[in-house]
């Protein structure tokens, strides 16, 4: 399981070019069954799924998608100039299993649209629910409300099935752990603002990844990827 904020397909320092191949090649080279991705350029999810060998994907656009074709044109030519104004998407890529159901919950319209995206994945031995969240960035209180509402929805969607919730929560580990406990989930892994929570699995182990870089040595994204391995409870 991997969660990663793709920084709208950009690098640090700025690469000043389209980095789809670099991100796709990096994701393709890692071992994972499910990837929860945030701040994905909105035209990437289908292409990413094909490039990384994912059997299925689900995606939901978050913010700044007016005049999408024009934004895409500008972002591909000037990604670092346009930045977040290119428009972002949350995506779930699944390499093993079949997406049997999809859910989404609108968490807020302002100051930016935020949604929780959930899928039920049918795998050998039963179903697993996966929920991807990118919480509000400009307010710790609003981010906490986003996570609280997303966890409540995740519990409803999953019912008694095993559940994994991950993403960019824009919150520190201590508060994330408190909210997870309130909803019956356990903290599994995290780095800075990005976290993975589980229910119905053994807590698992963190599986560190090398810092992702482009072919010219730039750091892909401003968020480190988080990977963990879970086993049956």
N, C-alpha and C positions, 0 to 999 in steps of 0.2 A: 504494500500500500504506500503510495506517494501522495503528498500534497505539496503544491508549488504555485506561488504567485509569479506569473510570467512577465510582470512589469510592462504589459502591452507590447511584448516582443522586443524589448530594448535591452541594452547592455550598459555596463559601467566600466570604463568611461564610454561615452556615446560612440557607437559604431558607425552611425550615419549611413546605414544601409539596412535593407530587409534581412532579418535574421531567422526566417522560418526554417531554413535548412539546418542551421546550427541548433535551434531548439528541438526540432524534430529528431535530428541525429542523436542529441543528448538523451532525450526521453527513450528513443528506440534502444539505446545501449544499456539502459538500466534494467534491472530485474524487478518487475512488479506485476500484479494482476489488475489493480485498479489505480488510476491516477485522478486525483481531485485537483483541478486547475482553476486559477482565478486570474483576472486581468488578461484574458486571452483575446487577441485581436479577433473581431467577430467573424471574419472570414476564414479563420484557422481550424475550428474544431473538426470539420469533416476531413480536411486535408491531413490534420494531425493524426486522426484515427487511422487513416490509410497508411501513413508514413511509419507509424510506430507499431503496426500490427495489431491494433485493437479490433476486436470483433464487433464492438458496439460502442456507441457514445450517446450522451445526452447533453444538451447545452441550452442556456438561457441567457439572453442579453441583459445586461445590467443598466448601464447609463450611457448617455451621449451617443444615440444612434440616429438622430435626425440627419438627413442627407447622407445616408450610409455609403452610397457609391462614391460620392466625392471624398468623404473622409478616408475611405479605403485607398483611393488613388493617391491622396496626399500622404497618408501614413506609409505606404509602400515606398514612396520616393523620399519622404522626409520624416522618418519615424520619430526622431528625437526632437524635431521642431514641434510636431503635433502632440507628442506625448500622450497623456491620458485622453485628450480630446479626440483620439481616433475611435474611441468607444470600446468598452470591454465586455467580455462574456465569461460566465462560469461554465466549466465543462467537466463532465465525468467520462473518462475513457475506460473501457472494460476489455481486458485481454482474455479473461476466462469467465465463461458464463453468458447468460442471455438476459438482456433487460426485459423484464416481464411487466413492469409498471413504472410510471413516471408521475412525480408530484412536484408542485412548486408552490411556494408561499411568498406573496409580496409582503415584505417586512416594512418598507417605507418608500415614499416617493421623494421626500426631501431630507437633507440637501442633495442627495443622490438616490436613485432607485436602487434598492437592495432586495435580493430574493434568496430564499433557500431552495436548492434544487435537490430532489430526492429520487432515487431509483431503487426498485426491487430487482435484485439479480438472482436468477435461478442457477444454482450450482449443484454439483453432485452432493447429495446429503441434505438439501433443503434450500431455503431462500435466505438471502442476506440483504439488508437495507443499507444504502449508502447515501449520505447527505453531505452536500457541499455548500459552504457558506463563505461569503466575503462580507464581513460586517462593516458598518459605518466607520470611516477613518478619522473624522474630525472631532469626535466627542467620545470619550471613554464611557460616559453614561449611556449614550445611544448605542454604542457597540455592545454593551452589556445587555441592553434590552433586545437588540437584534439576536444575540446568541441565545438568550432566555426563550424567546419566541420560537426560534429555529429548533431548539432542543425539545420544546413541548410538542411541536409539529412532528418532529422525527419520532418521538415516542408513539404518537397516534398512528402515524403511517406504518411503523414497524410492528406495532402490537407486541407479540411475544417473540418475534424473529430476532436473530442477532443483528446488531446495529453498529455502524461506524459513522461518526460525524467528524468532518475535518474541514480545514480551510484556513483562510486568513481572517482571524477573529479580531485583530487590532486590539488585543488585550493581553496582559501579562499572565503568566502561568497560574499564579495564586488565585486570581479571580476566575479564570477559566475552570480551575479545579473545583472551586466552590460551586459554580453553576452546574458543572457536570454531576457532582455529587447530589445536588438538589433533584436532578432528573434521572438518577439511577445509572449514570455512566461513570466510567473510570478514566482518568487521564492516562494516555498511552505514550505520547511523544510530542515534542515541540521544539521550536527554535524561535526566540523572540516573539513574534506575533502570530505565528503559524502553528497549528496544533492538531492532534488527532485524539479523539475520544472513542471509547468502545463500550459495548454491553453485549454479553453473551459470548465473549471470546476470552481466552487466556490473555493476560495483560500484554504478552508479547515482548519482543526485544527491538530496540532501536537498531536500525541498519544504516549507519552513516554513508553518505555519498560524497565523492570528491567535489570540490567547488566547480560548478559547470562553467566552462569557458568556450568562447568562439574559436574559430581557426586562427584568429589573430591575437588570441590571449585575453580578450576582454571578458569580464565577468558577466555571464548571462543573468539578467534580472538583478533587482536590488534585494531579493529575498532568498535565503538559502532553502533548498528543498528539504523536506522532512520525509523520511522513509521508516516504516516499522513493519515487522513481520508478526502476524497473529496466528495462533493455533486454536483448536477447539477448546471450549471451556471445560 
